[in-house]
Amino acid sequence: MGAMKRFKLKIQDSLSRNKRNNLACLTFACALCVLVWQRYEPGEADDKTERGVQEQVAPTTTIELFTRFVPFNDTYSLRRQTVVDVCKHPNGPATAAHRYIKVPLFKENPIISRKHNLLFCPVGKVASSFLTRYFIAMEKPGVMTSPYDIPIEKAGRERCTSLRSLKTTANMMSFFHKSTKIVFGRNPYSRIFSAYIDKLFSPNPFYWKYWGERSLRLSRAMKVGAPCASDVTFQQFVKLVLFDLGKKDVHLRAVSAVCNMCGVVYDVIGKVETVGDDLDYLSEKFNISSAFQHADGYRLAASMDAVYDSVNSVFSWKRDVSRCISLDQMGLRVWRKLQIRGIIDSRVHFPFKPGQMADVTLSMFVDACRTAILNSTDRAQLKRQTNQAMLEAYSTVSVADLISISALYRDDMLMFGYEPKPSQLFEHRDAVKQTGYLKWGVPWVVS
């Protein structure tokens, strides 16, 4: 009897242990379910991903947002935090408070580097040609060379590896998760003015037709079907930006929208205004040399690159341009464009006499520009020229349209730290001196 009793006690003890083990397993499983549910809770950010790279991921696919090599309280962590704060604001473009989101989509196709595990979101009129060449140069073997060593005609984005080239969602998600993500911004007021000078003031038959005629129609300043629109004012162009281009055109859409800045935490946020420092920082972090930026001939190379970009295309369109304006005016406009951009000193006058442009070749014009650049050594003067031209341009724009610009590009201004309503353009507009920066036929006096 004693043996039988001990046997029953052993069975009861074993059953009791099994119940305790089962209860512990059940408790652990429940806790794990709660933890997983807390780590991914769908929110607004999931519903606001932009369309672009048109491949949707499964609803439950998530990636962890984190940044690389960015210490706290330095310039780049503060820039990143500014973007996060804007996105978290109740009136911001989206909610970016979630640590986990779906793989974001882009309105443009980002450039990637498998060699350096980086992703760059290029945007029109935000130094995209130069920055694209910088990332192309990074891919080359050996010592990093100047981006200006790459001809601009060989710097198209089609020559770069893109995120879309990875084809499958899984591949894109994997690369996006591990890559260092980079974006650059530019002051929207400067960006709009640059687009006007580059595409409408400077001879450009395509944009005279594409932007110019639309600008004049919008302001009811011409009849439909006019052959040229070479005399569009900056004020008229701004109307088109507000009506259409700022929402749809690749050159003028907000960086924050194109690059989905509330869906992506970018590791490095650069600015055109600080591009030199930003490239030094990037080069250091990717362990490549940025000595090209500090070489003796770098400034001349940058200026001559602007010349080639401005002159080569105009001379290739010479026949089309001559149907709208005289060749003398063509040359004068290009020269003044380079002065407005701060490449040639305004005190260095146009070197060709009336009637000579018909016989001036591309190489002759480029040589004249080079000589003028070598004589343009007063950097303070060059900066004054650019600033003066922009102030004059915006002094012709109504306050109502200025307010509309600040609203259209509100997110860019807040995210990149630009003043939405700069006093020089708003409060002090009546005090702007008028120097006739667009009067290409007379010397431009800037003091």
Order of alpha helices (4+ residues) and beta strands (2+ residues): alpha-alpha-beta-alpha-beta-beta-beta-alpha-alpha-beta-alpha-alpha-alpha-alpha-beta-alpha-alpha-alpha-alpha-alpha-alpha-alpha-alpha
